[in-house]
Amino acid sequence: MAKANKCDKRTTPINNKHFKPQTIIKCYQINLQHSKTATDNITELIEKEEIDMVFIQGPYTIHKRVVGITKR
């Protein structure tokens, strides 16, 4: 399976009225190398880890159409 790069942005709370609270965004970057198995694995990982955003290179395709990855 392809190795995913994980970035998890976390911030420390600041007790100052001029600062807005920040949101944690979980994102991954991965090259699936056109593999159906890697596509299935990243889909499971997205649901399990509750990942917000994934940057995908080389998705699994059939007849030049990306398959196995939903838009949600």
PDB file of N, CA, C and O in Angstrom:
ATOM      1  N   MET A   1       0.834  -1.173   0.000  1.00  0.00           N
ATOM      2  CA  MET A   1       0.000   0.000   0.000  1.00  0.00           C
ATOM      3  C   MET A   1       0.885   1.244   0.000  1.00  0.00           C
ATOM      4  O   MET A   1       1.972   1.238   0.577  1.00  0.00           O
ATOM      5  N   ALA A   2       0.421   2.297  -0.641  1.00  0.00           N
ATOM      6  CA  ALA A   2       1.157   3.544  -0.671  1.00  0.00           C
ATOM      7  C   ALA A   2       1.158   4.187   0.707  1.00  0.00           C
ATOM      8  O   ALA A   2       0.205   4.033   1.470  1.00  0.00           O
ATOM      9  N   LYS A   3       2.213   4.897   1.019  1.00  0.00           N
ATOM     10  CA  LYS A   3       2.338   5.537   2.322  1.00  0.00           C
ATOM     11  C   LYS A   3       1.734   6.940   2.255  1.00  0.00           C
ATOM     12  O   LYS A   3       2.052   7.717   1.355  1.00  0.00           O
ATOM     13  N   ALA A   4       0.877   7.254   3.196  1.00  0.00           N
ATOM     14  CA  ALA A   4       0.219   8.559   3.233  1.00  0.00           C
ATOM     15  C   ALA A   4       1.011   9.522   4.103  1.00  0.00           C
ATOM     16  O   ALA A   4       1.541   9.134   5.144  1.00  0.00           O
ATOM     17  N   ASN A   5       1.091  10.781   3.676  1.00  0.00           N
ATOM     18  CA  ASN A   5       1.674  11.832   4.491  1.00  0.00           C
ATOM     19  C   ASN A   5       0.550  12.442   5.300  1.00  0.00           C
ATOM     20  O   ASN A   5      -0.473  12.838   4.742  1.00  0.00           O
ATOM     21  N   LYS A   6       0.725  12.522   6.604  1.00  0.00           N
ATOM     22  CA  LYS A   6      -0.330  13.010   7.486  1.00  0.00           C
ATOM     23  C   LYS A   6       0.032  14.392   8.012  1.00  0.00           C
ATOM     24  O   LYS A   6       1.148  14.612   8.483  1.00  0.00           O
ATOM     25  N   CYS A   7      -0.915  15.320   7.929  1.00  0.00           N
ATOM     26  CA  CYS A   7      -0.710  16.618   8.566  1.00  0.00           C
ATOM     27  C   CYS A   7      -1.920  16.881   9.448  1.00  0.00           C
ATOM     28  O   CYS A   7      -3.060  16.772   8.998  1.00  0.00           O
ATOM     29  N   ASP A   8      -1.678  17.216  10.663  1.00  0.00           N
ATOM     30  CA  ASP A   8      -2.736  17.438  11.639  1.00  0.00           C
ATOM     31  C   ASP A   8      -2.468  18.786  12.289  1.00  0.00           C
ATOM     32  O   ASP A   8      -1.553  18.916  13.102  1.00  0.00           O
ATOM     33  N   LYS A   9      -3.259  19.784  11.933  1.00  0.00           N
ATOM     34  CA  LYS A   9      -3.017  21.127  12.432  1.00  0.00           C
ATOM     35  C   LYS A   9      -3.702  21.298  13.788  1.00  0.00           C
ATOM     36  O   LYS A   9      -4.921  21.176  13.899  1.00  0.00           O
ATOM     37  N   ARG A  10      -2.917  21.576  14.796  1.00  0.00           N
ATOM     38  CA  ARG A  10      -3.459  21.788  16.137  1.00  0.00           C
ATOM     39  C   ARG A  10      -2.971  23.139  16.663  1.00  0.00           C
ATOM     40  O   ARG A  10      -1.869  23.586  16.343  1.00  0.00           O
ATOM     41  N   THR A  11      -3.787  23.756  17.448  1.00  0.00           N
ATOM     42  CA  THR A  11      -3.388  25.033  18.029  1.00  0.00           C
ATOM     43  C   THR A  11      -3.664  25.025  19.526  1.00  0.00           C
ATOM     44  O   THR A  11      -4.487  24.258  20.025  1.00  0.00           O
ATOM     45  N   THR A  12      -2.963  25.888  20.215  1.00  0.00           N
ATOM     46  CA  THR A  12      -3.200  26.011  21.645  1.00  0.00           C
ATOM     47  C   THR A  12      -4.197  27.146  21.870  1.00  0.00           C
ATOM     48  O   THR A  12      -4.127  28.178  21.203  1.00  0.00           O
ATOM     49  N   PRO A  13      -5.127  26.954  22.810  1.00  0.00           N
ATOM     50  CA  PRO A  13      -6.094  28.021  23.067  1.00  0.00           C
ATOM     51  C   PRO A  13      -5.410  29.273  23.623  1.00  0.00           C
ATOM     52  O   PRO A  13      -4.511  29.188  24.460  1.00  0.00           O
ATOM     53  N   ILE A  14      -5.846  30.406  23.150  1.00  0.00           N
ATOM     54  CA  ILE A  14      -5.281  31.683  23.604  1.00  0.00           C
ATOM     55  C   ILE A  14      -6.400  32.448  24.313  1.00  0.00           C
ATOM     56  O   ILE A  14      -7.489  32.618  23.765  1.00  0.00           O
ATOM     57  N   ASN A  15      -6.128  32.898  25.509  1.00  0.00           N
ATOM     58  CA  ASN A  15      -7.122  33.640  26.279  1.00  0.00           C
ATOM     59  C   ASN A  15      -7.015  35.128  25.984  1.00  0.00           C
ATOM     60  O   ASN A  15      -6.556  35.914  26.814  1.00  0.00           O
ATOM     61  N   ASN A  16      -7.446  35.495  24.793  1.00  0.00           N
ATOM     62  CA  ASN A  16      -7.405  36.884  24.376  1.00  0.00           C
ATOM     63  C   ASN A  16      -8.632  37.117  23.503  1.00  0.00           C
ATOM     64  O   ASN A  16      -8.883  36.347  22.576  1.00  0.00           O
ATOM     65  N   LYS A  17      -9.397  38.165  23.785  1.00  0.00           N
ATOM     66  CA  LYS A  17     -10.642  38.404  23.058  1.00  0.00           C
ATOM     67  C   LYS A  17     -10.430  38.752  21.584  1.00  0.00           C
ATOM     68  O   LYS A  17     -11.389  38.729  20.812  1.00  0.00           O
ATOM     69  N   HIS A  18      -9.207  39.072  21.175  1.00  0.00           N
ATOM     70  CA  HIS A  18      -8.928  39.445  19.792  1.00  0.00           C
ATOM     71  C   HIS A  18      -8.661  38.226  18.893  1.00  0.00           C
ATOM     72  O   HIS A  18      -8.616  38.357  17.670  1.00  0.00           O
ATOM     73  N   PHE A  19      -8.486  37.063  19.488  1.00  0.00           N
ATOM     74  CA  PHE A  19      -8.203  35.861  18.712  1.00  0.00           C
ATOM     75  C   PHE A  19      -9.445  34.998  18.614  1.00  0.00           C
ATOM     76  O   PHE A  19     -10.166  34.817  19.595  1.00  0.00           O
ATOM     77  N   LYS A  20      -9.693  34.466  17.430  1.00  0.00           N
ATOM     78  CA  LYS A  20     -10.823  33.561  17.226  1.00  0.00           C
ATOM     79  C   LYS A  20     -10.351  32.130  17.468  1.00  0.00           C
ATOM     80  O   LYS A  20      -9.194  31.808  17.199  1.00  0.00           O
ATOM     81  N   PRO A  21     -11.236  31.265  17.976  1.00  0.00           N
ATOM     82  CA  PRO A  21     -10.846  29.855  18.130  1.00  0.00           C
ATOM     83  C   PRO A  21     -10.551  29.241  16.766  1.00  0.00           C
ATOM     84  O   PRO A  21     -11.190  29.579  15.770  1.00  0.00           O
ATOM     85  N   GLN A  22      -9.589  28.347  16.734  1.00  0.00           N
ATOM     86  CA  GLN A  22      -9.198  27.738  15.472  1.00  0.00           C
ATOM     87  C   GLN A  22      -9.702  26.307  15.393  1.00  0.00           C
ATOM     88  O   GLN A  22      -9.910  25.644  16.409  1.00  0.00           O
ATOM     89  N   THR A  23      -9.890  25.852  14.176  1.00  0.00           N
ATOM     90  CA  THR A  23     -10.404  24.516  13.920  1.00  0.00           C
ATOM     91  C   THR A  23      -9.263  23.576  13.559  1.00  0.00           C
ATOM     92  O   THR A  23      -8.315  23.971  12.880  1.00  0.00           O
ATOM     93  N   ILE A  24      -9.357  22.339  14.013  1.00  0.00           N
ATOM     94  CA  ILE A  24      -8.392  21.313  13.643  1.00  0.00           C
ATOM     95  C   ILE A  24      -8.833  20.696  12.325  1.00  0.00           C
ATOM     96  O   ILE A  24      -9.983  20.281  12.181  1.00  0.00           O
ATOM     97  N   ILE A  25      -7.930  20.638  11.379  1.00  0.00           N
ATOM     98  CA  ILE A  25      -8.222  20.044  10.075  1.00  0.00           C
ATOM     99  C   ILE A  25      -7.267  18.872   9.879  1.00  0.00           C
ATOM    100  O   ILE A  25      -6.048  19.040   9.902  1.00  0.00           O
ATOM    101  N   LYS A  26      -7.830  17.692   9.688  1.00  0.00           N
ATOM    102  CA  LYS A  26      -7.012  16.499   9.443  1.00  0.00           C
ATOM    103  C   LYS A  26      -6.956  16.263   7.941  1.00  0.00           C
ATOM    104  O   LYS A  26      -7.990  16.123   7.288  1.00  0.00           O
ATOM    105  N   CYS A  27      -5.741  16.221   7.395  1.00  0.00           N
ATOM    106  CA  CYS A  27      -5.601  16.007   5.956  1.00  0.00           C
ATOM    107  C   CYS A  27      -4.478  15.003   5.674  1.00  0.00           C
ATOM    108  O   CYS A  27      -3.530  14.863   6.446  1.00  0.00           O
ATOM    109  N   TYR A  28      -4.621  14.319   4.551  1.00  0.00           N
ATOM    110  CA  TYR A  28      -3.623  13.347   4.090  1.00  0.00           C
ATOM    111  C   TYR A  28      -3.245  13.676   2.655  1.00  0.00           C
ATOM    112  O   TYR A  28      -4.038  14.251   1.909  1.00  0.00           O
ATOM    113  N   GLN A  29      -2.039  13.310   2.279  1.00  0.00           N
ATOM    114  CA  GLN A  29      -1.580  13.404   0.905  1.00  0.00           C
ATOM    115  C   GLN A  29      -1.106  12.015   0.529  1.00  0.00           C
ATOM    116  O   GLN A  29      -0.336  11.403   1.269  1.00  0.00           O
ATOM    117  N   ILE A  30      -1.558  11.502  -0.624  1.00  0.00           N
ATOM    118  CA  ILE A  30      -1.207  10.133  -0.994  1.00  0.00           C
ATOM    119  C   ILE A  30      -1.157   9.969  -2.505  1.00  0.00           C
ATOM    120  O   ILE A  30      -1.920  10.597  -3.239  1.00  0.00           O
ATOM    121  N   ASN A  31      -0.242   9.110  -2.958  1.00  0.00           N
ATOM    122  CA  ASN A  31      -0.201   8.690  -4.354  1.00  0.00           C
ATOM    123  C   ASN A  31      -0.684   7.247  -4.375  1.00  0.00           C
ATOM    124  O   ASN A  31      -0.002   6.360  -3.862  1.00  0.00           O
ATOM    125  N   LEU A  32      -1.839   7.002  -4.955  1.00  0.00           N
ATOM    126  CA  LEU A  32      -2.438   5.669  -4.970  1.00  0.00           C
ATOM    127  C   LEU A  32      -1.839   4.763  -6.048  1.00  0.00           C
ATOM    128  O   LEU A  32      -2.119   3.565  -6.066  1.00  0.00           O
ATOM    129  N   GLN A  33      -1.029   5.310  -6.934  1.00  0.00           N
ATOM    130  CA  GLN A  33      -0.363   4.557  -8.002  1.00  0.00           C
ATOM    131  C   GLN A  33      -1.354   3.696  -8.786  1.00  0.00           C
ATOM    132  O   GLN A  33      -1.042   2.575  -9.189  1.00  0.00           O
ATOM    133  N   HIS A  34      -2.552   4.243  -8.994  1.00  0.00           N
ATOM    134  CA  HIS A  34      -3.611   3.608  -9.799  1.00  0.00           C
ATOM    135  C   HIS A  34      -4.026   2.242  -9.251  1.00  0.00           C
ATOM    136  O   HIS A  34      -4.495   1.390 -10.005  1.00  0.00           O
ATOM    137  N   SER A  35      -3.856   2.030  -7.950  1.00  0.00           N
ATOM    138  CA  SER A  35      -4.130   0.742  -7.319  1.00  0.00           C
ATOM    139  C   SER A  35      -5.534   0.706  -6.721  1.00  0.00           C
ATOM    140  O   SER A  35      -5.916   1.600  -5.965  1.00  0.00           O
ATOM    141  N   LYS A  36      -6.292  -0.322  -7.058  1.00  0.00           N
ATOM    142  CA  LYS A  36      -7.632  -0.511  -6.496  1.00  0.00           C
ATOM    143  C   LYS A  36      -7.532  -0.785  -4.987  1.00  0.00           C
ATOM    144  O   LYS A  36      -8.323  -0.254  -4.207  1.00  0.00           O
ATOM    145  N   THR A  37      -6.568  -1.606  -4.582  1.00  0.00           N
ATOM    146  CA  THR A  37      -6.392  -1.932  -3.168  1.00  0.00           C
ATOM    147  C   THR A  37      -6.046  -0.690  -2.354  1.00  0.00           C
ATOM    148  O   THR A  37      -6.606  -0.481  -1.278  1.00  0.00           O
ATOM    149  N   ALA A  38      -5.140   0.127  -2.851  1.00  0.00           N
ATOM    150  CA  ALA A  38      -4.773   1.359  -2.142  1.00  0.00           C
ATOM    151  C   ALA A  38      -5.970   2.304  -2.042  1.00  0.00           C
ATOM    152  O   ALA A  38      -6.139   2.988  -1.032  1.00  0.00           O
ATOM    153  N   THR A  39      -6.790   2.343  -3.076  1.00  0.00           N
ATOM    154  CA  THR A  39      -8.002   3.172  -3.067  1.00  0.00           C
ATOM    155  C   THR A  39      -8.968   2.685  -1.989  1.00  0.00           C
ATOM    156  O   THR A  39      -9.530   3.489  -1.245  1.00  0.00           O
ATOM    157  N   ASP A  40      -9.158   1.372  -1.909  1.00  0.00           N
ATOM    158  CA  ASP A  40     -10.028   0.806  -0.868  1.00  0.00           C
ATOM    159  C   ASP A  40      -9.482   1.117   0.527  1.00  0.00           C
ATOM    160  O   ASP A  40     -10.240   1.457   1.435  1.00  0.00           O
ATOM    161  N   ASN A  41      -8.174   0.997   0.687  1.00  0.00           N
ATOM    162  CA  ASN A  41      -7.551   1.249   1.990  1.00  0.00           C
ATOM    163  C   ASN A  41      -7.687   2.703   2.428  1.00  0.00           C
ATOM    164  O   ASN A  41      -7.974   2.974   3.594  1.00  0.00           O
ATOM    165  N   ILE A  42      -7.484   3.639   1.505  1.00  0.00           N
ATOM    166  CA  ILE A  42      -7.581   5.055   1.887  1.00  0.00           C
ATOM    167  C   ILE A  42      -9.025   5.410   2.202  1.00  0.00           C
ATOM    168  O   ILE A  42      -9.276   6.251   3.066  1.00  0.00           O
ATOM    169  N   THR A  43      -9.982   4.785   1.517  1.00  0.00           N
ATOM    170  CA  THR A  43     -11.401   5.024   1.806  1.00  0.00           C
ATOM    171  C   THR A  43     -11.742   4.577   3.225  1.00  0.00           C
ATOM    172  O   THR A  43     -12.446   5.283   3.947  1.00  0.00           O
ATOM    173  N   GLU A  44     -11.248   3.415   3.624  1.00  0.00           N
ATOM    174  CA  GLU A  44     -11.470   2.924   4.990  1.00  0.00           C
ATOM    175  C   GLU A  44     -10.802   3.850   6.011  1.00  0.00           C
ATOM    176  O   GLU A  44     -11.379   4.154   7.054  1.00  0.00           O
ATOM    177  N   LEU A  45      -9.587   4.291   5.701  1.00  0.00           N
ATOM    178  CA  LEU A  45      -8.844   5.163   6.609  1.00  0.00           C
ATOM    179  C   LEU A  45      -9.552   6.505   6.788  1.00  0.00           C
ATOM    180  O   LEU A  45      -9.579   7.051   7.891  1.00  0.00           O
ATOM    181  N   ILE A  46     -10.120   7.032   5.716  1.00  0.00           N
ATOM    182  CA  ILE A  46     -10.843   8.306   5.785  1.00  0.00           C
ATOM    183  C   ILE A  46     -11.993   8.204   6.782  1.00  0.00           C
ATOM    184  O   ILE A  46     -12.191   9.101   7.601  1.00  0.00           O
ATOM    185  N   GLU A  47     -12.742   7.120   6.713  1.00  0.00           N
ATOM    186  CA  GLU A  47     -13.872   6.937   7.617  1.00  0.00           C
ATOM    187  C   GLU A  47     -13.407   6.668   9.052  1.00  0.00           C
ATOM    188  O   GLU A  47     -13.950   7.237   9.999  1.00  0.00           O
ATOM    189  N   LYS A  48     -12.411   5.808   9.208  1.00  0.00           N
ATOM    190  CA  LYS A  48     -11.932   5.424  10.532  1.00  0.00           C
ATOM    191  C   LYS A  48     -11.311   6.611  11.286  1.00  0.00           C
ATOM    192  O   LYS A  48     -11.611   6.833  12.459  1.00  0.00           O
ATOM    193  N   GLU A  49     -10.455   7.361  10.608  1.00  0.00           N
ATOM    194  CA  GLU A  49      -9.723   8.469  11.235  1.00  0.00           C
ATOM    195  C   GLU A  49     -10.464   9.799  11.154  1.00  0.00           C
ATOM    196  O   GLU A  49      -9.987  10.806  11.677  1.00  0.00           O
ATOM    197  N   GLU A  50     -11.628   9.810  10.502  1.00  0.00           N
ATOM    198  CA  GLU A  50     -12.417  11.026  10.306  1.00  0.00           C
ATOM    199  C   GLU A  50     -11.582  12.146   9.684  1.00  0.00           C
ATOM    200  O   GLU A  50     -11.503  13.256  10.211  1.00  0.00           O
ATOM    201  N   ILE A  51     -10.972  11.827   8.568  1.00  0.00           N
ATOM    202  CA  ILE A  51     -10.107  12.769   7.857  1.00  0.00           C
ATOM    203  C   ILE A  51     -10.977  13.766   7.099  1.00  0.00           C
ATOM    204  O   ILE A  51     -11.959  13.383   6.463  1.00  0.00           O
ATOM    205  N   ASP A  52     -10.615  15.043   7.167  1.00  0.00           N
ATOM    206  CA  ASP A  52     -11.401  16.095   6.535  1.00  0.00           C
ATOM    207  C   ASP A  52     -11.081  16.274   5.048  1.00  0.00           C
ATOM    208  O   ASP A  52     -11.972  16.555   4.247  1.00  0.00           O
ATOM    209  N   MET A  53      -9.814  16.111   4.687  1.00  0.00           N
ATOM    210  CA  MET A  53      -9.401  16.394   3.319  1.00  0.00           C
ATOM    211  C   MET A  53      -8.279  15.445   2.905  1.00  0.00           C
ATOM    212  O   MET A  53      -7.376  15.163   3.693  1.00  0.00           O
ATOM    213  N   VAL A  54      -8.337  14.952   1.663  1.00  0.00           N
ATOM    214  CA  VAL A  54      -7.291  14.078   1.140  1.00  0.00           C
ATOM    215  C   VAL A  54      -6.849  14.602  -0.228  1.00  0.00           C
ATOM    216  O   VAL A  54      -7.674  14.849  -1.108  1.00  0.00           O
ATOM    217  N   PHE A  55      -5.556  14.763  -0.388  1.00  0.00           N
ATOM    218  CA  PHE A  55      -4.978  15.175  -1.665  1.00  0.00           C
ATOM    219  C   PHE A  55      -4.479  13.905  -2.345  1.00  0.00           C
ATOM    220  O   PHE A  55      -3.522  13.287  -1.879  1.00  0.00           O
ATOM    221  N   ILE A  56      -5.121  13.515  -3.443  1.00  0.00           N
ATOM    222  CA  ILE A  56      -4.835  12.230  -4.081  1.00  0.00           C
ATOM    223  C   ILE A  56      -4.184  12.434  -5.446  1.00  0.00           C
ATOM    224  O   ILE A  56      -4.637  13.227  -6.272  1.00  0.00           O
ATOM    225  N   GLN A  57      -3.104  11.686  -5.645  1.00  0.00           N
ATOM    226  CA  GLN A  57      -2.446  11.635  -6.944  1.00  0.00           C
ATOM    227  C   GLN A  57      -2.527  10.193  -7.422  1.00  0.00           C
ATOM    228  O   GLN A  57      -2.412   9.271  -6.615  1.00  0.00           O
ATOM    229  N   GLY A  58      -2.722   9.986  -8.705  1.00  0.00           N
ATOM    230  CA  GLY A  58      -2.750   8.647  -9.281  1.00  0.00           C
ATOM    231  C   GLY A  58      -3.904   7.787  -8.800  1.00  0.00           C
ATOM    232  O   GLY A  58      -3.674   6.663  -8.353  1.00  0.00           O
ATOM    233  N   PRO A  59      -5.151   8.277  -8.874  1.00  0.00           N
ATOM    234  CA  PRO A  59      -6.274   7.465  -8.401  1.00  0.00           C
ATOM    235  C   PRO A  59      -6.542   6.270  -9.312  1.00  0.00           C
ATOM    236  O   PRO A  59      -6.099   6.239 -10.460  1.00  0.00           O
ATOM    237  N   TYR A  60      -7.269   5.292  -8.785  1.00  0.00           N
ATOM    238  CA  TYR A  60      -7.678   4.113  -9.559  1.00  0.00           C
ATOM    239  C   TYR A  60      -8.720   4.547 -10.582  1.00  0.00           C
ATOM    240  O   TYR A  60      -9.693   5.213 -10.229  1.00  0.00           O
ATOM    241  N   THR A  61      -8.529   4.181 -11.836  1.00  0.00           N
ATOM    242  CA  THR A  61      -9.462   4.574 -12.895  1.00  0.00           C
ATOM    243  C   THR A  61      -9.862   3.378 -13.752  1.00  0.00           C
ATOM    244  O   THR A  61      -9.118   2.407 -13.885  1.00  0.00           O
ATOM    245  N   ILE A  62     -11.047   3.477 -14.324  1.00  0.00           N
ATOM    246  CA  ILE A  62     -11.524   2.534 -15.337  1.00  0.00           C
ATOM    247  C   ILE A  62     -12.049   3.375 -16.490  1.00  0.00           C
ATOM    248  O   ILE A  62     -12.911   4.231 -16.293  1.00  0.00           O
ATOM    249  N   HIS A  63     -11.538   3.139 -17.684  1.00  0.00           N
ATOM    250  CA  HIS A  63     -11.914   3.907 -18.882  1.00  0.00           C
ATOM    251  C   HIS A  63     -11.787   5.415 -18.636  1.00  0.00           C
ATOM    252  O   HIS A  63     -12.676   6.189 -18.988  1.00  0.00           O
ATOM    253  N   LYS A  64     -10.671   5.815 -18.028  1.00  0.00           N
ATOM    254  CA  LYS A  64     -10.324   7.207 -17.746  1.00  0.00           C
ATOM    255  C   LYS A  64     -11.288   7.900 -16.789  1.00  0.00           C
ATOM    256  O   LYS A  64     -11.375   9.128 -16.789  1.00  0.00           O
ATOM    257  N   ARG A  65     -12.019   7.129 -15.968  1.00  0.00           N
ATOM    258  CA  ARG A  65     -12.910   7.699 -14.959  1.00  0.00           C
ATOM    259  C   ARG A  65     -12.471   7.205 -13.578  1.00  0.00           C
ATOM    260  O   ARG A  65     -12.227   6.013 -13.392  1.00  0.00           O
ATOM    261  N   VAL A  66     -12.372   8.116 -12.621  1.00  0.00           N
ATOM    262  CA  VAL A  66     -11.983   7.767 -11.255  1.00  0.00           C
ATOM    263  C   VAL A  66     -13.100   6.947 -10.638  1.00  0.00           C
ATOM    264  O   VAL A  66     -14.268   7.331 -10.700  1.00  0.00           O
ATOM    265  N   VAL A  67     -12.741   5.812 -10.040  1.00  0.00           N
ATOM    266  CA  VAL A  67     -13.720   4.953  -9.371  1.00  0.00           C
ATOM    267  C   VAL A  67     -13.231   4.604  -7.969  1.00  0.00           C
ATOM    268  O   VAL A  67     -12.030   4.596  -7.695  1.00  0.00           O
ATOM    269  N   GLY A  68     -14.189   4.315  -7.089  1.00  0.00           N
ATOM    270  CA  GLY A  68     -13.858   3.870  -5.747  1.00  0.00           C
ATOM    271  C   GLY A  68     -13.699   4.968  -4.712  1.00  0.00           C
ATOM    272  O   GLY A  68     -13.464   4.681  -3.539  1.00  0.00           O
ATOM    273  N   ILE A  69     -13.825   6.239  -5.135  1.00  0.00           N
ATOM    274  CA  ILE A  69     -13.688   7.358  -4.208  1.00  0.00           C
ATOM    275  C   ILE A  69     -14.948   8.199  -4.319  1.00  0.00           C
ATOM    276  O   ILE A  69     -15.299   8.678  -5.397  1.00  0.00           O
ATOM    277  N   THR A  70     -15.623   8.372  -3.188  1.00  0.00           N
ATOM    278  CA  THR A  70     -16.837   9.198  -3.200  1.00  0.00           C
ATOM    279  C   THR A  70     -16.510  10.649  -2.935  1.00  0.00           C
ATOM    280  O   THR A  70     -15.438  10.957  -2.414  1.00  0.00           O
ATOM    281  N   LYS A  71     -17.409  11.539  -3.282  1.00  0.00           N
ATOM    282  CA  LYS A  71     -17.184  12.977  -3.078  1.00  0.00           C
ATOM    283  C   LYS A  71     -17.412  13.414  -1.650  1.00  0.00           C
ATOM    284  O   LYS A  71     -16.984  14.499  -1.255  1.00  0.00           O
ATOM    285  N   ARG A  72     -18.084  12.582  -0.867  1.00  0.00           N
ATOM    286  CA  ARG A  72     -18.336  12.977   0.525  1.00  0.00           C
ATOM    287  C   ARG A  72     -17.085  12.834   1.322  1.00  0.00           C
ATOM    288  O   ARG A  72     -17.081  13.116   2.520  1.00  0.00           O
TER     289      ARG A  72
END
